[in-house]
Amino acid sequence: MRAAAAAFVVILSPNPAHLGQLVRAHVQGPAPAAVNFAPFAVRTHDGSDYVLQCLDPVCVPGPGAVVVAPRRLHAVVLPRATAAQVSRPLRSFRRQTAVSAPSYRIAPSTLRVLTLVLAALAVAIAAALAWPLARGLVPRRVDRRSRLERALALVRASLRRDADDRRRALDVLGRVLRHGPLRDEVLALAWSGPEPEPARMQSLIERAEGAG
């Protein structure tokens, strides 16, 4: 709406407006360097165009519109709510009922991956620590035979194999026996020219058992 002055005219848009709404003012005609728009405050200024805003109590409308007309302005301020809406606020005004979206310091998908990795690492560490204990619980077969008994068993088993195995078995037996004629005879048979004969080896086994 236009408000006339002696030398210039101010056109407000929009007019009427709501409380706190930004209003554009255009000055037509020769105007002083500083135009007073009180109670409106100047937010921006570009040549003859101004952006105004009124937050003064005089601009607060009541149940109906209020006319603000100081000096060269004639502004109409409309209420944002009707008297009926104010009398029944629970029905008339919007209320925030939707739950806002949650925020996380760590995304759930990232946290899930980290948890799985840490769980797998914990299982691996626990298995590594428990393995020696678990292995100790498994009964181990202990050979309680003497060295002589094991050597004689090796010679007996070699009787069914080739000459090289018999020679190696006799050599083991000769190293186990104490120094003496029987030891020398066993080692001589192990590494003599002819192949060790099973019959002679059996005789040496019996003599070694008697010596043991």
C-alpha positions as protocol buffer text, in pm:
chain_id: "A"
residue {
  index: 1
  type: MET
  ca { x: 0 y: 0 z: 0 }
}
residue {
  index: 2
  type: ARG
  ca { x: 126 y: 351 z: -69 }
}
residue {
  index: 3
  type: ALA
  ca { x: 203 y: 614 z: 197 }
}
residue {
  index: 4
  type: ALA
  ca { x: 238 y: 962 z: 59 }
}
residue {
  index: 5
  type: ALA
  ca { x: 499 y: 1214 z: 170 }
}
residue {
  index: 6
  type: ALA
  ca { x: 584 y: 1566 z: 67 }
}
residue {
  index: 7
  type: ALA
  ca { x: 859 y: 1463 z: -173 }
}
residue {
  index: 8
  type: PHE
  ca { x: 867 y: 1083 z: -206 }
}
residue {
  index: 9
  type: VAL
  ca { x: 646 y: 776 z: -190 }
}
residue {
  index: 10
  type: VAL
  ca { x: 722 y: 441 z: -22 }
}
residue {
  index: 11
  type: ILE
  ca { x: 562 y: 125 z: -165 }
}
residue {
  index: 12
  type: LEU
  ca { x: 558 y: -180 z: 65 }
}
residue {
  index: 13
  type: SER
  ca { x: 532 y: -538 z: -60 }
}
residue {
  index: 14
  type: PRO
  ca { x: 369 y: -752 z: 65 }
}
residue {
  index: 15
  type: ASN
  ca { x: 120 y: -540 z: 248 }
}
residue {
  index: 16
  type: PRO
  ca { x: -56 y: -673 z: 455 }
}
residue {
  index: 17
  type: ALA
  ca { x: 225 y: -888 z: 603 }
}
residue {
  index: 18
  type: HIS
  ca { x: 274 y: -1109 z: 907 }
}
residue {
  index: 19
  type: LEU
  ca { x: 473 y: -1028 z: 1220 }
}
residue {
  index: 20
  type: GLY
  ca { x: 846 y: -1065 z: 1155 }
}
residue {
  index: 21
  type: GLN
  ca { x: 799 y: -1113 z: 782 }
}
residue {
  index: 22
  type: LEU
  ca { x: 1053 y: -945 z: 556 }
}
residue {
  index: 23
  type: VAL
  ca { x: 890 y: -660 z: 364 }
}
residue {
  index: 24
  type: ARG
  ca { x: 1034 y: -493 z: 56 }
}
residue {
  index: 25
  type: ALA
  ca { x: 1012 y: -113 z: 40 }
}
residue {
  index: 26
  type: HIS
  ca { x: 1061 y: 84 z: -283 }
}
residue {
  index: 27
  type: VAL
  ca { x: 1112 y: 461 z: -257 }
}
residue {
  index: 28
  type: GLN
  ca { x: 980 y: 665 z: -547 }
}
residue {
  index: 29
  type: GLY
  ca { x: 1077 y: 1027 z: -590 }
}
residue {
  index: 30
  type: PRO
  ca { x: 1352 y: 1238 z: -431 }
}
residue {
  index: 31
  type: ALA
  ca { x: 1426 y: 1107 z: -86 }
}
residue {
  index: 32
  type: PRO
  ca { x: 1676 y: 1206 z: 182 }
}
residue {
  index: 33
  type: ALA
  ca { x: 2002 y: 1012 z: 209 }
}
residue {
  index: 34
  type: ALA
  ca { x: 1879 y: 831 z: 521 }
}
residue {
  index: 35
  type: VAL
  ca { x: 1513 y: 732 z: 521 }
}
residue {
  index: 36
  type: ASN
  ca { x: 1364 y: 650 z: 861 }
}
residue {
  index: 37
  type: PHE
  ca { x: 1138 y: 344 z: 847 }
}
residue {
  index: 38
  type: ALA
  ca { x: 1094 y: 303 z: 1227 }
}
residue {
  index: 39
  type: PRO
  ca { x: 958 y: 85 z: 1385 }
}
residue {
  index: 40
  type: PHE
  ca { x: 1076 y: -123 z: 1089 }
}
residue {
  index: 41
  type: ALA
  ca { x: 1446 y: -210 z: 1090 }
}
residue {
  index: 42
  type: VAL
  ca { x: 1643 y: -201 z: 764 }
}
residue {
  index: 43
  type: ARG
  ca { x: 1793 y: -544 z: 689 }
}
residue {
  index: 44
  type: THR
  ca { x: 1941 y: -471 z: 346 }
}
residue {
  index: 45
  type: HIS
  ca { x: 1958 y: -163 z: 121 }
}
residue {
  index: 46
  type: ASP
  ca { x: 2020 y: -141 z: -254 }
}
residue {
  index: 47
  type: GLY
  ca { x: 1963 y: 201 z: -405 }
}
residue {
  index: 48
  type: SER
  ca { x: 1593 y: 284 z: -373 }
}
residue {
  index: 49
  type: ASP
  ca { x: 1504 y: -69 z: -256 }
}
residue {
  index: 50
  type: TYR
  ca { x: 1503 y: -170 z: 109 }
}
residue {
  index: 51
  type: VAL
  ca { x: 1427 y: -492 z: 295 }
}
residue {
  index: 52
  type: LEU
  ca { x: 1249 y: -417 z: 623 }
}
residue {
  index: 53
  type: GLN
  ca { x: 1142 y: -618 z: 924 }
}
residue {
  index: 54
  type: CYS
  ca { x: 942 y: -520 z: 1230 }
}
residue {
  index: 55
  type: LEU
  ca { x: 982 y: -710 z: 1555 }
}
residue {
  index: 56
  type: ASP
  ca { x: 873 y: -419 z: 1773 }
}
residue {
  index: 57
  type: PRO
  ca { x: 577 y: -474 z: 2010 }
}
residue {
  index: 58
  type: VAL
  ca { x: 375 y: -216 z: 1814 }
}
residue {
  index: 59
  type: CYS
  ca { x: 376 y: -459 z: 1521 }
}
residue {
  index: 60
  type: VAL
  ca { x: 226 y: -743 z: 1726 }
}
residue {
  index: 61
  type: PRO
  ca { x: -132 y: -799 z: 1604 }
}
residue {
  index: 62
  type: GLY
  ca { x: -413 y: -888 z: 1839 }
}
residue {
  index: 63
  type: PRO
  ca { x: -704 y: -1110 z: 1745 }
}
residue {
  index: 64
  type: GLY
  ca { x: -727 y: -900 z: 1430 }
}
residue {
  index: 65
  type: ALA
  ca { x: -489 y: -704 z: 1209 }
}
residue {
  index: 66
  type: VAL
  ca { x: -297 y: -405 z: 1338 }
}
residue {
  index: 67
  type: VAL
  ca { x: -216 y: -94 z: 1133 }
}
residue {
  index: 68
  type: VAL
  ca { x: 134 y: 46 z: 1174 }
}
residue {
  index: 69
  type: ALA
  ca { x: 142 y: 395 z: 1025 }
}
residue {
  index: 70
  type: PRO
  ca { x: 426 y: 602 z: 1167 }
}
residue {
  index: 71
  type: ARG
  ca { x: 526 y: 901 z: 957 }
}
residue {
  index: 72
  type: ARG
  ca { x: 525 y: 808 z: 589 }
}
residue {
  index: 73
  type: LEU
  ca { x: 448 y: 433 z: 625 }
}
residue {
  index: 74
  type: HIS
  ca { x: 115 y: 259 z: 627 }
}
residue {
  index: 75
  type: ALA
  ca { x: 163 y: -113 z: 698 }
}
residue {
  index: 76
  type: VAL
  ca { x: -95 y: -372 z: 793 }
}
residue {
  index: 77
  type: VAL
  ca { x: 27 y: -664 z: 1010 }
}
residue {
  index: 78
  type: LEU
  ca { x: -190 y: -975 z: 1014 }
}
residue {
  index: 79
  type: PRO
  ca { x: -201 y: -1231 z: 1295 }
}
residue {
  index: 80
  type: ARG
  ca { x: -64 y: -1574 z: 1204 }
}
residue {
  index: 81
  type: ALA
  ca { x: -345 y: -1752 z: 1395 }
}
residue {
  index: 82
  type: THR
  ca { x: -711 y: -1679 z: 1428 }
}
residue {
  index: 83
  type: ALA
  ca { x: -888 y: -1628 z: 1759 }
}
residue {
  index: 84
  type: ALA
  ca { x: -1054 y: -1968 z: 1718 }
}
residue {
  index: 85
  type: GLN
  ca { x: -715 y: -2137 z: 1668 }
}
residue {
  index: 86
  type: VAL
  ca { x: -572 y: -1964 z: 1973 }
}
residue {
  index: 87
  type: SER
  ca { x: -869 y: -2074 z: 2186 }
}
residue {
  index: 88
  type: ARG
  ca { x: -815 y: -2439 z: 2082 }
}
residue {
  index: 89
  type: PRO
  ca { x: -439 y: -2478 z: 2045 }
}
residue {
  index: 90
  type: LEU
  ca { x: -433 y: -2859 z: 2074 }
}
residue {
  index: 91
  type: ARG
  ca { x: -657 y: -2891 z: 1769 }
}
residue {
  index: 92
  type: SER
  ca { x: -534 y: -2597 z: 1570 }
}
residue {
  index: 93
  type: PHE
  ca { x: -155 y: -2617 z: 1576 }
}
residue {
  index: 94
  type: ARG
  ca { x: 77 y: -2881 z: 1440 }
}
residue {
  index: 95
  type: ARG
  ca { x: 280 y: -3078 z: 1688 }
}
residue {
  index: 96
  type: GLN
  ca { x: 591 y: -3284 z: 1632 }
}
residue {
  index: 97
  type: THR
  ca { x: 483 y: -3646 z: 1678 }
}
residue {
  index: 98
  type: ALA
  ca { x: 725 y: -3832 z: 1452 }
}
residue {
  index: 99
  type: VAL
  ca { x: 1037 y: -3970 z: 1614 }
}
residue {
  index: 100
  type: SER
  ca { x: 1346 y: -3803 z: 1479 }
}
residue {
  index: 101
  type: ALA
  ca { x: 1599 y: -4018 z: 1298 }
}
residue {
  index: 102
  type: PRO
  ca { x: 1862 y: -4163 z: 1533 }
}
residue {
  index: 103
  type: SER
  ca { x: 2223 y: -4056 z: 1506 }
}
residue {
  index: 104
  type: TYR
  ca { x: 2523 y: -4276 z: 1575 }
}
residue {
  index: 105
  type: ARG
  ca { x: 2887 y: -4208 z: 1651 }
}
residue {
  index: 106
  type: ILE
  ca { x: 2963 y: -4530 z: 1460 }
}
residue {
  index: 107
  type: ALA
  ca { x: 2737 y: -4662 z: 1184 }
}
residue {
  index: 108
  type: PRO
  ca { x: 2562 y: -4989 z: 1286 }
}
residue {
  index: 109
  type: SER
  ca { x: 2702 y: -5174 z: 983 }
}
residue {
  index: 110
  type: THR
  ca { x: 3057 y: -5066 z: 1068 }
}
residue {
  index: 111
  type: LEU
  ca { x: 3007 y: -5159 z: 1433 }
}
residue {
  index: 112
  type: ARG
  ca { x: 2874 y: -5502 z: 1329 }
}
residue {
  index: 113
  type: VAL
  ca { x: 3185 y: -5570 z: 1118 }
}
residue {
  index: 114
  type: LEU
  ca { x: 3418 y: -5455 z: 1397 }
}
residue {
  index: 115
  type: THR
  ca { x: 3236 y: -5676 z: 1648 }
}
residue {
  index: 116
  type: LEU
  ca { x: 3269 y: -5982 z: 1423 }
}
residue {
  index: 117
  type: VAL
  ca { x: 3639 y: -5916 z: 1364 }
}
residue {
  index: 118
  type: LEU
  ca { x: 3707 y: -5871 z: 1736 }
}
residue {
  index: 119
  type: ALA
  ca { x: 3507 y: -6186 z: 1817 }
}
residue {
  index: 120
  type: ALA
  ca { x: 3704 y: -6388 z: 1561 }
}
residue {
  index: 121
  type: LEU
  ca { x: 4031 y: -6250 z: 1700 }
}
residue {
  index: 122
  type: ALA
  ca { x: 3926 y: -6338 z: 2056 }
}
residue {
  index: 123
  type: VAL
  ca { x: 3837 y: -6695 z: 1950 }
}
residue {
  index: 124
  type: ALA
  ca { x: 4175 y: -6733 z: 1776 }
}
residue {
  index: 125
  type: ILE
  ca { x: 4364 y: -6608 z: 2083 }
}
residue {
  index: 126
  type: ALA
  ca { x: 4163 y: -6836 z: 2314 }
}
residue {
  index: 127
  type: ALA
  ca { x: 4231 y: -7136 z: 2089 }
}
residue {
  index: 128
  type: ALA
  ca { x: 4603 y: -7058 z: 2079 }
}
residue {
  index: 129
  type: LEU
  ca { x: 4617 y: -7033 z: 2459 }
}
residue {
  index: 130
  type: ALA
  ca { x: 4407 y: -7345 z: 2517 }
}
residue {
  index: 131
  type: TRP
  ca { x: 4586 y: -7569 z: 2265 }
}
residue {
  index: 132
  type: PRO
  ca { x: 4884 y: -7661 z: 2488 }
}
residue {
  index: 133
  type: LEU
  ca { x: 4649 y: -7746 z: 2774 }
}
residue {
  index: 134
  type: ALA
  ca { x: 4419 y: -7950 z: 2550 }
}
residue {
  index: 135
  type: ARG
  ca { x: 4714 y: -8135 z: 2400 }
}
residue {
  index: 136
  type: GLY
  ca { x: 4834 y: -8221 z: 2750 }
}
residue {
  index: 137
  type: LEU
  ca { x: 4498 y: -8378 z: 2831 }
}
residue {
  index: 138
  type: VAL
  ca { x: 4527 y: -8626 z: 2544 }
}
residue {
  index: 139
  type: PRO
  ca { x: 4689 y: -8948 z: 2674 }
}
residue {
  index: 140
  type: ARG
  ca { x: 5024 y: -9015 z: 2512 }
}
residue {
  index: 141
  type: ARG
  ca { x: 5154 y: -9361 z: 2442 }
}
residue {
  index: 142
  type: VAL
  ca { x: 5469 y: -9420 z: 2642 }
}
residue {
  index: 143
  type: ASP
  ca { x: 5712 y: -9693 z: 2544 }
}
residue {
  index: 144
  type: ARG
  ca { x: 5834 y: -9834 z: 2875 }
}
residue {
  index: 145
  type: ARG
  ca { x: 6064 y: -10090 z: 2718 }
}
residue {
  index: 146
  type: SER
  ca { x: 6438 y: -10067 z: 2777 }
}
residue {
  index: 147
  type: ARG
  ca { x: 6679 y: -9976 z: 2501 }
}
residue {
  index: 148
  type: LEU
  ca { x: 6780 y: -10342 z: 2469 }
}
residue {
  index: 149
  type: GLU
  ca { x: 6418 y: -10454 z: 2439 }
}
residue {
  index: 150
  type: ARG
  ca { x: 6350 y: -10199 z: 2166 }
}
residue {
  index: 151
  type: ALA
  ca { x: 6665 y: -10297 z: 1977 }
}
residue {
  index: 152
  type: LEU
  ca { x: 6576 y: -10669 z: 1994 }
}
residue {
  index: 153
  type: ALA
  ca { x: 6223 y: -10593 z: 1870 }
}
residue {
  index: 154
  type: LEU
  ca { x: 6377 y: -10400 z: 1579 }
}
residue {
  index: 155
  type: VAL
  ca { x: 6601 y: -10697 z: 1490 }
}
residue {
  index: 156
  type: ARG
  ca { x: 6305 y: -10938 z: 1501 }
}
residue {
  index: 157
  type: ALA
  ca { x: 6103 y: -10713 z: 1272 }
}
residue {
  index: 158
  type: SER
  ca { x: 6394 y: -10692 z: 1027 }
}
residue {
  index: 159
  type: LEU
  ca { x: 6403 y: -11069 z: 981 }
}
residue {
  index: 160
  type: ARG
  ca { x: 6114 y: -11032 z: 735 }
}
residue {
  index: 161
  type: ARG
  ca { x: 6281 y: -10751 z: 538 }
}
residue {
  index: 162
  type: ASP
  ca { x: 6582 y: -10718 z: 310 }
}
residue {
  index: 163
  type: ALA
  ca { x: 6948 y: -10745 z: 403 }
}
residue {
  index: 164
  type: ASP
  ca { x: 7003 y: -10369 z: 438 }
}
residue {
  index: 165
  type: ASP
  ca { x: 6729 y: -10343 z: 701 }
}
residue {
  index: 166
  type: ARG
  ca { x: 6876 y: -10643 z: 886 }
}
residue {
  index: 167
  type: ARG
  ca { x: 7220 y: -10481 z: 885 }
}
residue {
  index: 168
  type: ARG
  ca { x: 7084 y: -10155 z: 1028 }
}
residue {
  index: 169
  type: ALA
  ca { x: 6886 y: -10340 z: 1297 }
}
residue {
  index: 170
  type: LEU
  ca { x: 7194 y: -10542 z: 1399 }
}
residue {
  index: 171
  type: ASP
  ca { x: 7401 y: -10222 z: 1414 }
}
residue {
  index: 172
  type: VAL
  ca { x: 7147 y: -10068 z: 1654 }
}
residue {
  index: 173
  type: LEU
  ca { x: 7155 y: -10380 z: 1870 }
}
residue {
  index: 174
  type: GLY
  ca { x: 7539 y: -10383 z: 1871 }
}
residue {
  index: 175
  type: ARG
  ca { x: 7549 y: -10021 z: 1991 }
}
residue {
  index: 176
  type: VAL
  ca { x: 7305 y: -10097 z: 2273 }
}
residue {
  index: 177
  type: LEU
  ca { x: 7494 y: -10406 z: 2398 }
}
residue {
  index: 178
  type: ARG
  ca { x: 7777 y: -10369 z: 2644 }
}
residue {
  index: 179
  type: HIS
  ca { x: 8133 y: -10413 z: 2530 }
}
residue {
  index: 180
  type: GLY
  ca { x: 8218 y: -10780 z: 2497 }
}
residue {
  index: 181
  type: PRO
  ca { x: 8233 y: -11072 z: 2257 }
}
residue {
  index: 182
  type: LEU
  ca { x: 7860 y: -11066 z: 2190 }
}
residue {
  index: 183
  type: ARG
  ca { x: 7871 y: -10697 z: 2088 }
}
residue {
  index: 184
  type: ASP
  ca { x: 8165 y: -10760 z: 1856 }
}
residue {
  index: 185
  type: GLU
  ca { x: 7993 y: -11059 z: 1700 }
}
residue {
  index: 186
  type: VAL
  ca { x: 7670 y: -10861 z: 1638 }
}
residue {
  index: 187
  type: LEU
  ca { x: 7853 y: -10569 z: 1475 }
}
residue {
  index: 188
  type: ALA
  ca { x: 8069 y: -10806 z: 1268 }
}
residue {
  index: 189
  type: LEU
  ca { x: 7760 y: -10983 z: 1141 }
}
residue {
  index: 190
  type: ALA
  ca { x: 7593 y: -10648 z: 1069 }
}
residue {
  index: 191
  type: TRP
  ca { x: 7871 y: -10527 z: 840 }
}
residue {
  index: 192
  type: SER
  ca { x: 8037 y: -10856 z: 721 }
}
residue {
  index: 193
  type: GLY
  ca { x: 8055 y: -10951 z: 358 }
}
residue {
  index: 194
  type: PRO
  ca { x: 7781 y: -11213 z: 347 }
}
residue {
  index: 195
  type: GLU
  ca { x: 7428 y: -11106 z: 415 }
}
residue {
  index: 196
  type: PRO
  ca { x: 7314 y: -11159 z: 774 }
}
residue {
  index: 197
  type: GLU
  ca { x: 7125 y: -11488 z: 779 }
}
residue {
  index: 198
  type: PRO
  ca { x: 6795 y: -11493 z: 974 }
}
residue {
  index: 199
  type: ALA
  ca { x: 6892 y: -11818 z: 1151 }
}
residue {
  index: 200
  type: ARG
  ca { x: 7213 y: -11673 z: 1287 }
}
residue {
  index: 201
  type: MET
  ca { x: 7037 y: -11350 z: 1377 }
}
residue {
  index: 202
  type: GLN
  ca { x: 6778 y: -11546 z: 1577 }
}
residue {
  index: 203
  type: SER
  ca { x: 7060 y: -11715 z: 1770 }
}
residue {
  index: 204
  type: LEU
  ca { x: 7211 y: -11374 z: 1850 }
}
residue {
  index: 205
  type: ILE
  ca { x: 6871 y: -11247 z: 1965 }
}
residue {
  index: 206
  type: GLU
  ca { x: 6837 y: -11532 z: 2212 }
}
residue {
  index: 207
  type: ARG
  ca { x: 7190 y: -11481 z: 2344 }
}
residue {
  index: 208
  type: ALA
  ca { x: 7130 y: -11104 z: 2381 }
}
residue {
  index: 209
  type: GLU
  ca { x: 6806 y: -11170 z: 2574 }
}
residue {
  index: 210
  type: GLY
  ca { x: 7001 y: -11394 z: 2811 }
}
residue {
  index: 211
  type: ALA
  ca { x: 7272 y: -11132 z: 2850 }
}
residue {
  index: 212
  type: GLY
  ca { x: 7017 y: -10860 z: 2922 }
}
